[in-house]
Amino acid sequence: MGTAKKCLIIGVDSQIGSYLNHYLKRTGYQLFGTTRRTSNLKKSIKLIYLDLSKDFFHNSNENFDVAIVCAGITDVDFCEKHVSMSELINVENTIKSIEYLLYKKTQVIFLSSNSVFDGSRSFYKHTDQTQPVNEYGRLKVVVENYFQDFNFFVLRLTKVLTEDLVFIKKWSNSLRKDEKIIAFNNHFISPITLEQVGEAIYHLISLNLKQRSNLGKIFQLGSNLELSYFNFANDYFKQNIKALSLIHGVKDLNVAKNKYNSLQTHLPKLI
């Protein structure tokens, strides 16, 4: 049997990164990860210190077959308020890290977002012109457009469902306090699961060199459904009679028209 392929997850402490760490181990990959939490470094020799606000990934003693970039600032409001810091982390040091990995012949998967589009309509295709309306989306577009290398793939995702999502935490907190659960009826969500993300990434990193060289670099993963946050809240709490009585649909006054979240899934065909 051959040696297990080595996979690096940049941002292994993130929600997606942590899941991929466990998911890809089960598929036979040897997993390494970067963390900026120094307390975690003692837990495993396969953890590498990296803080993208201070440096980029380089000079590792390991050569990796695959790297998945999960690290970065994902808080949209933070990106708007702290542009320089967001550019340093999400663009400058992310690009330098990817450049180093590509130089080392590593296949790189960069996780992007539906925020590269303005959300004025549903189910954007991977070939549609990007048009971000916030700083977070703009920074994603910069990295997407920077590389032209058959070892560089972009995977755009819609909202990935986890219990740590800010709006779900807010809803749960309102429920505990017997307060109204505020959910927008003009802002939409097209949710996907961590398992779907894992399956899509495993498929992408399983492609051989010849297959990769004949593909484009932009891929997308989204749900085939899209619903308002109000309808999603009713579905999410469908087993909780108390929660259902507290759900209150309102308009998001920051959105002039309906704000959509969906992407048309585009992945290589299984071979």
C-alpha positions in Angstrom: 0.0 0.0 0.0 1.2 3.5 -0.8 1.8 6.3 1.7 -1.4 8.2 2.6 -1.7 11.6 0.9 -1.0 14.6 3.1 -3.7 17.3 3.5 -3.2 20.7 5.1 -6.2 22.6 6.5 -5.4 26.3 6.9 -7.7 27.3 9.7 -8.4 23.8 11.2 -10.1 25.5 14.2 -12.9 26.9 12.1 -16.2 25.2 11.9 -15.6 23.9 8.4 -11.9 23.2 9.0 -12.6 21.1 12.2 -15.3 19.1 10.3 -13.0 18.5 7.3 -10.2 17.4 9.6 -12.3 14.5 10.9 -14.1 13.8 7.6 -10.9 13.5 5.5 -9.1 11.4 8.1 -11.9 8.8 7.6 -11.2 8.8 3.8 -7.5 7.9 4.4 -5.7 11.3 4.2 -3.0 12.2 6.7 -4.2 15.5 8.1 -2.3 18.6 9.2 -3.7 21.9 10.3 -2.8 25.5 11.1 -4.0 27.2 14.2 -3.4 30.6 15.8 -4.3 29.2 19.2 -0.9 28.5 20.8 -2.6 26.4 23.5 -3.6 23.8 20.9 0.0 23.3 19.6 0.8 20.9 22.5 -2.1 18.6 21.5 -0.7 17.4 18.2 2.6 17.4 16.3 0.5 17.9 13.2 -0.7 21.3 14.2 1.3 24.3 12.8 1.1 27.8 14.3 -0.2 30.4 11.8 -1.8 33.8 12.5 -2.7 35.4 9.2 -2.8 38.8 10.8 1.0 38.5 11.4 2.4 36.2 8.7 1.6 33.8 5.9 2.1 30.0 5.6 5.6 29.1 4.5 8.7 27.1 5.4 6.9 24.0 6.5 9.0 20.8 6.9 6.2 18.9 5.2 5.2 18.7 1.5 1.4 18.5 1.1 -0.6 16.9 -1.7 -3.6 19.1 -0.9 -4.4 22.3 1.1 -7.8 23.7 1.9 -8.0 27.3 2.9 -10.6 27.8 5.6 -9.0 30.6 7.5 -10.0 34.2 7.3 -12.4 36.8 8.7 -16.0 35.8 7.9 -17.8 38.5 9.9 -19.3 40.8 7.2 -19.6 43.7 9.6 -16.0 43.4 10.8 -14.8 43.5 7.3 -16.7 46.7 6.7 -15.4 48.4 9.8 -11.8 47.1 9.7 -10.9 47.2 6.0 -7.1 47.2 6.4 -7.0 44.3 8.8 -9.5 42.3 6.7 -7.4 42.9 3.5 -4.2 41.8 5.4 -5.8 38.5 6.5 -8.3 37.7 3.8 -6.2 38.8 0.8 -2.5 39.6 1.4 -1.4 36.8 3.6 -3.9 34.4 2.1 -2.5 35.0 -1.4 1.1 34.6 -0.2 0.2 31.3 1.6 -1.5 30.0 -1.6 1.5 31.2 -3.7 3.9 29.2 -1.5 1.7 26.1 -1.7 1.3 26.2 -5.4 5.1 26.7 -5.8 5.4 23.4 -3.8 3.0 21.7 -6.3 0.2 21.5 -3.7 -3.4 21.3 -4.9 -5.2 24.2 -3.3 -8.9 24.5 -2.6 -9.9 28.1 -1.6 -13.3 28.3 0.1 -15.3 31.3 -1.2 -18.9 32.5 -0.8 -22.1 33.5 -2.5 -21.2 37.0 -1.3 -19.2 37.4 -4.5 -22.6 38.2 -6.0 -25.0 41.0 -5.1 -27.9 38.7 -4.1 -30.4 40.4 -6.3 -31.6 37.1 -7.8 -31.6 33.4 -7.1 -29.3 30.6 -8.1 -26.3 32.3 -9.7 -24.3 30.2 -12.1 -20.5 29.8 -11.7 -20.1 31.7 -15.0 -22.0 34.7 -13.9 -20.2 38.0 -13.5 -19.3 38.6 -9.9 -20.7 41.8 -8.3 -20.1 42.0 -4.5 -21.9 44.6 -2.5 -19.8 44.3 0.7 -16.1 44.2 1.6 -16.2 40.5 2.6 -17.4 39.6 -0.9 -15.0 41.9 -2.6 -12.0 40.3 -0.8 -13.1 36.9 -1.9 -13.3 38.1 -5.5 -9.7 39.4 -5.3 -8.4 36.0 -4.3 -10.5 34.2 -6.8 -9.2 36.3 -9.6 -5.5 36.3 -8.6 -4.5 32.8 -9.6 -4.6 31.0 -13.0 -3.2 27.6 -12.1 -4.7 24.2 -12.7 -3.8 23.3 -9.1 -6.0 26.1 -7.7 -9.7 25.5 -7.3 -12.3 27.9 -5.9 -15.3 26.4 -4.1 -18.1 28.9 -3.4 -20.5 27.9 -0.7 -23.9 29.1 0.4 -24.8 29.3 4.1 -23.3 26.2 5.9 -25.6 25.1 8.7 -24.0 24.7 12.2 -25.3 25.4 15.6 -22.7 28.1 16.0 -24.2 30.3 13.3 -24.8 33.8 14.8 -28.5 34.0 13.8 -29.3 30.6 15.2 -27.5 31.5 18.5 -29.6 34.7 18.6 -32.8 32.8 18.0 -32.0 30.2 20.7 -31.2 33.0 23.1 -34.5 34.7 22.5 -36.3 31.4 23.0 -34.6 30.9 26.4 -35.7 34.4 27.4 -39.3 33.9 26.1 -38.7 36.8 23.7 -39.8 37.2 20.1 -37.7 35.2 17.6 -37.1 37.8 14.9 -36.7 36.4 11.4 -36.6 38.3 8.1 -39.2 37.5 5.5 -37.4 39.4 2.7 -33.9 37.9 3.3 -33.4 34.4 2.0 -31.2 31.4 2.8 -30.2 28.4 0.8 -28.6 26.2 3.5 -26.1 23.3 3.0 -24.7 20.9 5.5 -21.1 20.3 6.6 -21.4 16.7 5.3 -22.2 18.1 1.8 -19.2 20.4 2.0 -17.0 17.4 3.0 -18.3 15.3 0.1 -17.7 18.1 -2.4 -14.2 18.8 -1.3 -13.3 15.1 -1.2 -14.5 14.8 -4.8 -12.4 17.8 -5.9 -9.2 16.6 -4.2 -9.7 13.1 -5.7 -9.3 14.4 -9.2 -6.0 13.4 -10.9 -3.6 15.8 -12.5 -5.0 15.3 -16.0 -8.5 15.8 -14.9 -7.6 19.0 -13.0 -5.8 20.4 -16.0 -8.9 20.1 -18.2 -11.3 21.8 -15.7 -12.0 25.5 -14.9 -11.1 26.8 -11.5 -14.6 27.9 -10.2 -16.9 25.5 -8.5 -20.1 26.0 -6.5 -22.1 24.1 -3.9 -25.6 25.2 -2.9 -28.9 23.8 -1.9 -31.6 23.2 -4.5 -34.0 25.1 -2.1 -34.2 28.7 -1.0 -36.5 30.1 1.6 -36.9 33.2 3.7 -35.4 33.3 7.2 -38.9 33.4 8.5 -39.8 30.1 6.8 -36.5 28.6 7.7 -37.1 29.5 11.4 -40.5 27.8 11.3 -38.9 24.7 9.8 -35.9 24.8 12.2 -38.2 24.9 15.2 -41.0 22.7 13.8 -40.8 20.3 16.8 -40.9 23.1 19.4 -44.4 24.5 19.9 -43.1 27.3 22.2 -40.6 28.5 19.7 -43.1 28.5 16.9 -45.4 30.8 18.9 -42.5 33.2 19.3 -41.4 33.5 15.7 -42.0 37.0 14.3 -41.5 37.8 10.7 -40.2 41.3 9.8 -38.6 43.0 6.9 -34.8 43.6 6.8 -34.8 47.4 6.5 -31.2 47.2 5.2 -32.4 45.5 2.1 -34.2 47.5 -0.5 -35.5 44.4 -2.3 -35.4 40.7 -1.6 -31.9 39.5 -0.7 -31.1 36.0 -2.0 -28.4 33.5 -1.0 -28.5 30.7 -3.5 -26.0 29.3 -6.0 -26.4 26.8 -8.8 -24.2 23.8 -7.8 -21.4 23.2 -10.2 -19.0 20.4 -9.5 -17.0 18.1 -11.9 -18.9 15.0 -13.0 -18.1 11.8 -11.1 -15.7 9.8 -13.2 
